[in-house]
């Protein structure tokens, strides 16, 4: 029985020649020689998915998303067979795992062309179908990017779908690591094509990686990070180097997290013809900190800035004096004894109506929301401290139930 498992994902730009396919197969053989179980996830070869998409739409401009997913899945099906053949050439017992295989584990919703895996069902099938192959010493070669609905329809997972497959399987297997082999084997501090002094990063935690991905970085699609769990690091690596590249590790991003800050928060509003220079805003924040306050969130409009501050009772007088004396604004108001509740979920940015799902349970029970700030995959809302515990209970009841339905 295999104790430790590594999930390798090889992208289509990596498997672009027979030489590279052999290098990738050798990497898998080396891992097996160390006694590790290996699951391989493959993308379509470079350009194949685009070619299939173009041809299908020319053949029928009105092709349905359901039929298009059937066509697009063929790229990964071909790659899986090619790579399994290469592994067998290296003496490994490779088995193709595609949606027609009895070993297929990945179940999704029916959102064709951008389907979402059903985690708990997938995890159960991974345990029932893939794990025995690993225990037998075989190497499953799984089609990335592809899923299957509960009623047997083919789906695809959208942009970065093969990465999603690899991270999902790694999480379900509690793998030792997930290695995403790409043509650029590191994450950089910014896009090297846009910034001349970009430097490679050795580590990112889960939240940092998610924030960068949501902000447009191309190393890993944010959808894949939804399935990152604690204890299963993700490595961004290259085929031509044994260097592990950049590691992404940290807490699980799989489930909705709802928490409340224990300390009371003061909402301070500065109004007037706000002088919006960066230096002036920096001086505003410096004034808060020098008075003993701490800004935990903020929002702005053309004629107001709202600060959410800890230790706000120490801040108001000094901040008012600075605002008026410098002409930064006209007046300052404050509202004390608020509680900050944070709702974090990696799928939030692609879940329509998420703000309403957060606020409606509170509104139905007469709880006023004094402020709401969204950033990346989190929502921060501010309610009266007297309503803190009730708000937490309502949100956990409403969102945790719905998250189980969506994720599992």
Secondary structure, DSSP 8 states (H G I E B T S, - for coil): ----EEEEEE-TTTSSSHHHHHHHHHHHHHHHHTT-EEEEEE---TTHHHHHHHHHHHH-TT--HHHHHHHHHHHHHHHHHHHHHHHHHTT--EEEE-TTSTT---EE-S-TTS--B-HHHHHHHIIIIIHHHHHTT-EEEEETTEEEETTS-EEE--TTHHHHHHHHHHHHHT-SEEEEE-SS-SEESS-TTT-TT--EESEEEHHHHHHHHHTT-SSS-HHHHTT--TT-EEEEE-TT--S--EEEESS--SS-EEEE-SS-EEEEEEESS----HHHHHHHHHHHHHTT-EEEEEEEETTEEEEEEETGGGTHHHHHHHHHHHTS-SEEEEEEEEEEEEEE-TTGGGSTTHHHHHHHHHHHTT----EEEEETTEEEEEEEGGGHHHHHHHHHHHHHHHHHHHH-
